[in-house]
Amino acid sequence: MRLPETAARIISCDVFDTLLYRDHRSERRRFLDIATVASRLLAAECGVERRPGSVYAARLRVQREAYRALELTTPSGDVRFADMLDAMTRVLSLDHRAVDILYRAELTVESAQLRANHPLMTWLTQRAQAGCRIIAVSDTYHRGETITHLLDTLARNHPIAHVYTSADHNATKRTRALFDVVLRQEAAEPAEILHLGDDTLADVTMAEAAGLRSAQLLRPRHVVLRRRLDAVRARVMHRHWVGASQDGHRSTGR
């Protein structure tokens, strides 16, 4: 990872795969893991049996429908995880206690599969000590308080002063709208902000369209290739889990 030498009054950082590294697992594999944890917690804490395949299928269905609705109504916005959790409890016929369980399952897996980008954190800490303000800017369905919790857990004494998320502001980096929010709330001129991230569209093209300076920090190619292979394996598991979930619904009458 090559860090920029350019000075800035404010340094803005993407979160996932920039401040916090994801491992080689694909998104679907992560959802499978979350469903397994959620199924176990539902049984232990509520005495409710929901197969991991059922929880997984509900997650995919709710997320797909949420983003489809978003494209029709607010293309520059984002969905909120809290709304998805409420929808999942309805799909799974669960009561209000399940919302907290599903949320904790998500955080448990995220905390286990993420790790801090220590070289970047060290560099940012040095910049903060020199007087720079450090912020995080993320396109995510999670609220800022969730991202802060993950940062506090995985990167203690991190220098991030504030977290902006698309879920909180209903505006995304990929449409530039979230960068406009940042500029207003930070009372900054675009040239005062240096944005760091891994995504070409959201973190480079749109940051520069908003007038910010940018630097792209890419993950190693071997990580990208391992995720693609894992995605293939996850698709095979997906067919197995969804099939098992459908068989379970037919046998129980649910």
N, C-alpha and C positions, 0 to 999 in steps of 0.2 A: 504494500500500500504506500503510495507516494503522496505525501501531504503537501498542500500548497504553501508557498512562502509569502503570499500576498497578505498584507495587513487589512483589517476590517474592524469597524466599530462593533458590529454584530456578526456573529457566526451562527448560521442556521444549519441544522443537521437533520437529514432523514433519520428515521428510527430503525426500521427493520432492514437488516443487511447493511447497515451503516453504523449506527451506534450500538445496536445489538445484532449479533450475527445469528442467523438461523443455521441449523446443521444441514446435513445432506437430505433430510426427509422432505418429501413433496407436501403440498397443501393437503391433498386428499389423505396421505398417510397421517398427517397431523390430526385431521378430523377423525380418522379411525381411532387414533390413540385417545383423543378427547372423549369419544363415545364410549370407549372401554372404561375409562375412569368414571364417567358420569353414570354408567350402568351400575358399577360397583357401589358408588355413593348412594344412588337411589335405593338400592337394596338394603344397604347398611343403615341408612338414616331414616328412611321412610317406609321400609318394608315393601317397596314397590318393585316389581320385576319388569324391567324393560330391556330387551336384548340390545347389546351394542349395535347390532345391525339396524334396529328400529330407530335408535337415537341418531345414528349416522345418517340414515335416509331422511329423517326429519330435518337435520341440519342442512343437508344439500337442498332439499325442497324449499325450505324457508329462505335460505340465502339466495337461491336462484330467483324465487318469486320477488324477493325484496329488491334485488338489483334490476329486475325487469320493470317493476313499478317505478323505480327511481328514474330509469331512462325515459319513461313516458311523462313523468311529472317534473322532476328537477335534475336534469342531466349534469349540472355543475355541482350537485350536492353529494351526500353520501348517506348510507343507511346507518342505523345505530344498533349496536349489539344488544342493548336492552330491549329494543323492539323485536329483534330476532328471537331472543330468549322467551319473551311473552308468547310469540307465535309458536315456538317449539313446544311449550307446555300445552297449548291447545291441541296441536297435532298429536301429541303423545298422551293426551287426556290426563295430565298431571295437575296438581294443585299449585298454589302460589309458592310453597316451600321449594319446589323444583327449580325456580329461577335462580336462587342462590347456589344450589347444587351445581347446576349447569355452568354458572359463572365460575365457581371454584374449580370445576373440572378443566375449564379453559385455562385458567391461570396456572394450575398445577402442571399441565403439559407445556404451556408456553415457557414457564420458568425452567423446566427440565431440558427443553430443546433449544433455548437461547443461551448465548453467552456474550459477555461484554467484549466490545472491540477495544482491548486495553491500550494498544498504541494510539488509537484515536482519542480515547479518554485522557491519556496522559498529555497529549498535545493540546487538547481543549483546555485542560486544567492550567497548563502553562499560559495559554492565551487569556484565560479568565484572570489569572494572577497579574497579567500585564494590562488589564483594564477592559478586555473585550466582554461583551455580554453574549452568553451562549444560550441558544434556544433550540428546541426540537420542533420539527414540522413534519407531520405524518399524514398520509392518506390511509386511514384505517377506520373501521367501524367501532373501534374502542374509544372511550372518552379519555381525556387527558389525565384524569386521576388514575386510570388503569395503567397507562404508559408510565406515569410517574412511579407507580408501585413496582412495575417491572424494573425500571431503572434503579430505584432504591434497593431492590432485592439483589440485582445482578451486578450493579456497579456502584457500590457504596462510595459516598463522598464525591459523586459525579458533579460536574460543574453546570449542569443544565438548569437554567434559571426559570424557564417557562416552557410548557408544552402546548403546541397548537395541533389539534387534530381535525380532520375533515368531519368527523362525527359531531364534534362540539359546535363547529361553525357552519355546518351544512355547505361546505365549499371545499373543493379539492385542488391539489397541486396540478393534477393532470389537465385541468381546465384553466389553470392560473389563478382561479378565484381565491384559493387559500393564501397565496402569496400577497394578493391585494389586502386581505384581512391582516396579515402580519405587518405589512407596511403601515396600515392605519393604526393598529394597536401599539406598535413599537414607535410610532411617530418618527419614522426613519425615511431618509431618501434611499431609493433603490441602490445607488452606488455604495451605500454604507454597509450593505449586507453581502456576505459571502455565503453561498449555500453549497452544502456538501451532500452528495447522495449517489446511489448506484443506478437509478433508473434514467435512461436517456431522455425519455419524453418528459416525465414529471420533474426530475431534478436538474436537468440541463436545459432542454428546449423551453419549457414553460417558465423556469426561473429566469432565464435570460430574456424571455418575452416580457416579463414583469420589470425588467431593468436591473435585476440582481446579477452579481457576478457568480459564477458557478465553477465547481470542480467535481468531476465524476470519480467516484471511488468504487471500482469494480471488484467483485468477488473473484477468486481464482477460477480458471476454467474447469478444473477438475471438480470443484463443488457444483458448478452448473451441470456438468455431465452426470454426476452421481444423482442429482435431483431428478434429472430426466429419466434415468434408469429406475429410480424409486417410484416415479409417477407411473411407469408401465406396470410395476409390481402392484402398486396401489389400485390401478384399474382392475387387475385380476381379482384382488381382494374385494373390491367394490362389488363386482358381479356376484361373488360368493356371499357377501354379507347381505346384499339386497335380496338375493334369492332366499336366504335363510330367514330374513325378516318377513318376506311375503308368506313363506311356509308357516311361520309362527302365527301370523295374523289369521291364516285360514284355519289352523288347528285350534286356536283359542276363540275364534269368532269375533275378534276385535277388528 
